[in-house]
Amino acid sequence: MTNVPAIDDEKMIQIEAAAFRALRHHLMEKRPEVQNIDLMNLAGFCRNCLARWMQEAAAERGIALSKDEARALYYGMDYEDWRAANQTPADEAKQAAFTRAFAENVGKP
């Protein structure tokens, strides 16, 4: 096993939160041209998954967040506005790959 430093729970939460913010910043600010469909097809998750995971984490803590509210929190705007500004059309091959990746990683589309 590798040497892992002893980090208390509070510090670990802070580190994980900072890493999440860095990932969000990277995907939203540095690389908005990377399409969600490509993320899902290659990695099995996308920005919408991250928003859903926020929604699920909120629910585990007794905080009600709708799908649209979670997406607005993640995207920093209405999801449809983000899509209009950043999403490009996907060809049939990408759509078919997405259907498979979504089913394997999330569930039924």
C-alpha positions as CSV (number, residue, x, y, z in Angstrom):
1,M,0.0,0.0,0.0
2,T,1.2,3.5,-0.8
3,N,2.0,6.0,1.9
4,V,-1.2,8.1,2.4
5,P,-0.9,11.0,4.8
6,A,-3.2,11.1,7.8
7,I,-5.9,13.7,7.0
8,D,-8.8,14.4,9.3
9,D,-12.4,14.2,8.0
10,E,-12.9,17.9,7.8
11,K,-9.7,18.5,5.8
12,M,-10.6,15.6,3.5
13,I,-14.0,17.2,2.8
14,Q,-12.3,20.5,2.0
15,I,-9.8,18.8,-0.3
16,E,-12.5,16.8,-2.1
17,A,-14.7,20.0,-2.4
18,A,-11.7,21.9,-3.9
19,A,-11.1,19.1,-6.4
20,F,-14.7,19.1,-7.4
21,R,-14.6,22.9,-7.9
22,A,-11.5,22.5,-10.0
23,L,-13.2,19.8,-12.2
24,R,-16.3,22.0,-12.6
25,H,-14.1,25.1,-13.5
26,H,-12.2,23.0,-16.0
27,L,-15.3,21.7,-17.7
28,M,-17.3,24.9,-17.6
29,E,-14.7,27.6,-18.1
30,K,-11.6,26.1,-19.7
31,R,-13.2,23.4,-21.9
32,P,-16.9,24.3,-22.5
33,E,-16.5,23.1,-26.1
34,V,-16.1,19.5,-24.8
35,Q,-19.5,18.0,-25.5
36,N,-21.5,16.2,-22.8
37,I,-22.1,13.4,-25.3
38,D,-18.4,12.9,-25.8
39,L,-17.7,12.9,-22.0
40,M,-20.4,10.2,-21.6
41,N,-19.2,8.2,-24.5
42,L,-15.6,8.2,-23.3
43,A,-15.8,8.4,-19.5
44,G,-19.3,7.2,-18.6
45,F,-20.3,10.5,-17.1
46,C,-20.9,14.1,-18.1
47,R,-21.8,17.5,-16.6
48,N,-25.4,16.4,-16.1
49,C,-24.2,13.4,-14.1
50,L,-22.2,15.8,-11.9
51,A,-25.4,17.9,-11.4
52,R,-27.3,14.7,-10.6
53,W,-24.7,13.6,-8.1
54,M,-25.1,17.1,-6.4
55,Q,-28.8,16.5,-6.3
56,E,-28.4,13.0,-4.8
57,A,-25.9,14.4,-2.2
58,A,-28.4,17.1,-1.3
59,A,-31.2,14.5,-0.9
60,E,-29.0,12.4,1.4
61,R,-28.7,15.5,3.6
62,G,-32.4,16.2,3.6
63,I,-32.2,19.1,1.1
64,A,-34.7,19.0,-1.8
65,L,-33.2,19.9,-5.1
66,S,-35.1,19.3,-8.4
67,K,-33.2,18.1,-11.5
68,D,-33.5,21.6,-13.0
69,E,-32.3,23.3,-9.7
70,A,-29.3,21.0,-9.5
71,R,-28.4,21.7,-13.1
72,A,-28.7,25.4,-12.6
73,L,-26.3,25.1,-9.6
74,Y,-23.8,23.1,-11.6
75,Y,-24.0,25.1,-14.8
76,G,-24.4,28.5,-13.1
77,M,-27.3,29.2,-15.4
78,D,-30.4,27.6,-16.8
79,Y,-29.3,24.4,-18.5
80,E,-31.2,25.3,-21.7
81,D,-29.2,28.5,-21.9
82,W,-26.0,26.6,-21.5
83,R,-27.0,24.2,-24.2
84,A,-27.9,26.9,-26.6
85,A,-24.5,28.5,-26.1
86,N,-22.3,25.4,-26.1
87,Q,-24.0,22.3,-27.4
88,T,-23.4,21.2,-31.0
89,P,-25.4,18.6,-32.9
90,A,-24.3,15.0,-32.6
91,D,-24.3,12.5,-35.5
92,E,-26.1,9.2,-35.4
93,A,-22.9,7.3,-34.4
94,K,-22.4,9.5,-31.4
95,Q,-26.0,9.3,-30.4
96,A,-25.9,5.5,-30.6
97,A,-22.7,5.4,-28.5
98,F,-24.4,7.7,-26.0
99,T,-27.4,5.4,-25.7
100,R,-25.1,2.5,-24.9
101,A,-22.9,4.5,-22.5
102,F,-25.9,6.0,-20.7
103,A,-27.5,2.6,-20.2
104,E,-24.2,1.1,-18.9
105,N,-23.4,3.9,-16.6
106,V,-26.6,5.6,-15.6
107,G,-29.6,3.5,-16.5
108,K,-32.3,3.7,-19.1
109,P,-32.2,7.0,-21.1
